[in-house]
Amino acid sequence: MQGLAGKRVVITGGAGGIGMATARRFLDEGSQVVIWDHDEHALTGASDEIPGLSGSIRADVTDPEEVKAGFAEVGALMNGLDILINNAGISIRHPFLEITPEEWRRVIDVNLNGIFLVGRAAAELMLTGDGGVIVNMGSTNAMTGYHYYADYNASKAGVVELTRSMALELGPKIRVNVACPGFILTPMQDAEYTPDMKTAFSSRLPLDRLGSPEDVASLFAFLASDESSFITGQCFIIDGGEIAGGLASQR
Ligand SMILES: NC(=O)c1ccc[n+]([C@@H]2O[C@H](COP(=O)([O-])OP(=O)(O)OC[C@H]3O[C@@H](n4cnc5c(N)ncnc54)[C@H](O)[C@@H]3O)[C@@H](O)[C@H]2O)c1
């Protein structure tokens, strides 16, 4: 991808499945990469597994003080910021009638408030330099209803609208887009699902396979690179065709 070599990149949720694959991809592109996560143990593991990182930051994206301190650390580690992959997120599978107020608040807090807090602090740092690129993490759950994920669906729909609003106000110096993946098989899920479950899920998709973290990393790289320099405020679905037809696509 053009324009990624030497760029200073922060990836939140960087110790998880998609975040780690994205860190590897940006390192392959010659970028400087800092991973950011609230899970200290996972951060240590990821830092051991991925050689060449410029650093790792332990901070919770929902805590304004930790986010502020995190970006001070980013400034010290890389002397600025060009690209934010705003990826940290959580999900809980539970029926709507059983969602507790605490669970609702936590899901919205990480997936939507976290994107706002980190996105705003990143934009401030980018604007002290030449600007930059933010890619937020959405989901196909932002586009259509899915059973048992009402809080998650609502949080991701919020991220799509937040992305459009950020793009309006942060241009022309900062581009902002959102990636909306469907079913991505992370190493954790790969261990969790039986081969039969994976076959059943993939057979519903026009492309007849589940996505990989590397598929999403490629989209992040494209959206952060100069090859997408006329694109901002947009949502990019990467789902193997899952929601292309809705009910009409069911055989
Ligand atoms: N895997 C999928 O099928 C899929 C599909 C669509 C969207 N997504 C989104 O992709 C993103 C990454 O998901 P993943 O599948 O790699 O999950 P994952 O659980 O493997 O990784 C998420 C990472 O975020 C970190 N994190 C969670 N809460 C945090 C917080 N408060 N502060 C800082 N870090 C925090 C976790 O410690 C973890 O390392 C999420 O936003 C998720 O909603 C995933």
The ligand as an SDF file (V2000), in Angstrom:
LIG
                    3D

 44 48  0  0  0  0  0  0  0  0999 V2000
  -14.3490  -11.2150   15.3320 N   0  0  0  0  0  0  0  0  0  0  0  0
  -15.4290  -10.8350   14.6700 C   0  0  0  0  0  0  0  0  0  0  0  0
  -16.1600  -11.6460   14.0890 O   0  0  0  0  0  0  0  0  0  0  0  0
  -15.7850   -9.3750   14.5830 C   0  0  0  0  0  0  0  0  0  0  0  0
  -16.7520   -8.9740   13.6520 C   0  0  0  0  0  0  0  0  0  0  0  0
  -17.0880   -7.6320   13.5560 C   0  0  0  0  0  0  0  0  0  0  0  0
  -16.4720   -6.6940   14.3650 C   0  0  0  0  0  0  0  0  0  0  0  0
  -15.5430   -7.1140   15.2800 N   0  0  0  0  0  0  0  0  0  0  0  0
  -14.9390   -6.0810   16.1170 C   0  0  0  0  0  0  0  0  0  0  0  0
  -13.5320   -6.1320   15.9640 O   0  0  0  0  0  0  0  0  0  0  0  0
  -12.8930   -5.6220   17.1420 C   0  0  0  0  0  0  0  0  0  0  0  0
  -11.8230   -6.6090   17.5970 C   0  0  0  0  0  0  0  0  0  0  0  0
  -12.4630   -7.8460   17.8540 O   0  0  0  0  0  0  0  0  0  0  0  0
  -11.6960   -9.2580   17.9640 P   0  0  0  0  0  0  0  0  0  0  0  0
  -12.5920  -10.2550   17.3370 O   0  0  0  0  0  0  0  0  0  0  0  0
  -10.2860   -9.1330   17.5260 O   0  0  0  0  0  0  0  0  0  0  0  0
  -11.8360   -9.4750   19.5410 O   0  0  0  0  0  0  0  0  0  0  0  0
  -10.7670   -9.8010   20.6750 P   0  0  0  0  0  0  0  0  0  0  0  0
  -11.5450   -9.9880   21.9210 O   0  0  0  0  0  0  0  0  0  0  0  0
   -9.8550  -10.8910   20.2090 O   0  0  0  0  0  0  0  0  0  0  0  0
   -9.9390   -8.4360   20.7510 O   0  0  0  0  0  0  0  0  0  0  0  0
  -10.4320   -7.2750   21.3550 C   0  0  0  0  0  0  0  0  0  0  0  0
   -9.3020   -6.6240   22.1290 C   0  0  0  0  0  0  0  0  0  0  0  0
   -9.8060   -5.4100   22.7050 O   0  0  0  0  0  0  0  0  0  0  0  0
   -9.3170   -5.3160   24.0320 C   0  0  0  0  0  0  0  0  0  0  0  0
  -10.2320   -4.4930   24.8320 N   0  0  0  0  0  0  0  0  0  0  0  0
  -11.4940   -4.8090   25.2380 C   0  0  0  0  0  0  0  0  0  0  0  0
  -11.9780   -3.8430   26.0220 N   0  0  0  0  0  0  0  0  0  0  0  0
  -11.0270   -2.8780   26.1080 C   0  0  0  0  0  0  0  0  0  0  0  0
  -10.9480   -1.6310   26.7720 C   0  0  0  0  0  0  0  0  0  0  0  0
  -11.9550   -1.2070   27.5330 N   0  0  0  0  0  0  0  0  0  0  0  0
   -9.8240   -0.9010   26.6260 N   0  0  0  0  0  0  0  0  0  0  0  0
   -8.7770   -1.3450   25.8840 C   0  0  0  0  0  0  0  0  0  0  0  0
   -8.7890   -2.5250   25.2330 N   0  0  0  0  0  0  0  0  0  0  0  0
   -9.9000   -3.2870   25.3480 C   0  0  0  0  0  0  0  0  0  0  0  0
   -9.2920   -6.7680   24.5370 C   0  0  0  0  0  0  0  0  0  0  0  0
   -8.4400   -6.9230   25.6620 O   0  0  0  0  0  0  0  0  0  0  0  0
   -8.8130   -7.5090   23.2920 C   0  0  0  0  0  0  0  0  0  0  0  0
   -7.4060   -7.6320   23.2610 O   0  0  0  0  0  0  0  0  0  0  0  0
  -14.0390   -5.3950   18.1620 C   0  0  0  0  0  0  0  0  0  0  0  0
  -14.3950   -4.0230   18.1580 O   0  0  0  0  0  0  0  0  0  0  0  0
  -15.1700   -6.2450   17.6060 C   0  0  0  0  0  0  0  0  0  0  0  0
  -16.4270   -5.7610   17.9970 O   0  0  0  0  0  0  0  0  0  0  0  0
  -15.1790   -8.4130   15.4120 C   0  0  0  0  0  0  0  0  0  0  0  0
  1  2  1  0
  2  3  2  0
  2  4  1  0
  4  5  1  0
  4 44  2  0
  5  6  2  0
  6  7  1  0
  7  8  2  0
  8  9  1  0
  8 44  1  0
  9 10  1  0
  9 42  1  0
 10 11  1  0
 11 12  1  0
 11 40  1  0
 12 13  1  0
 13 14  1  0
 14 15  2  0
 14 16  1  0
 14 17  1  0
 17 18  1  0
 18 19  2  0
 18 20  1  0
 18 21  1  0
 21 22  1  0
 22 23  1  0
 23 24  1  0
 23 38  1  0
 24 25  1  0
 25 26  1  0
 25 36  1  0
 26 27  1  0
 26 35  1  0
 27 28  2  0
 28 29  1  0
 29 30  1  0
 29 35  2  0
 30 31  1  0
 30 32  2  0
 32 33  1  0
 33 34  2  0
 34 35  1  0
 36 37  1  0
 36 38  1  0
 38 39  1  0
 40 41  1  0
 40 42  1  0
 42 43  1  0
M  CHG  2   8   1  16  -1
M  END
$$$$
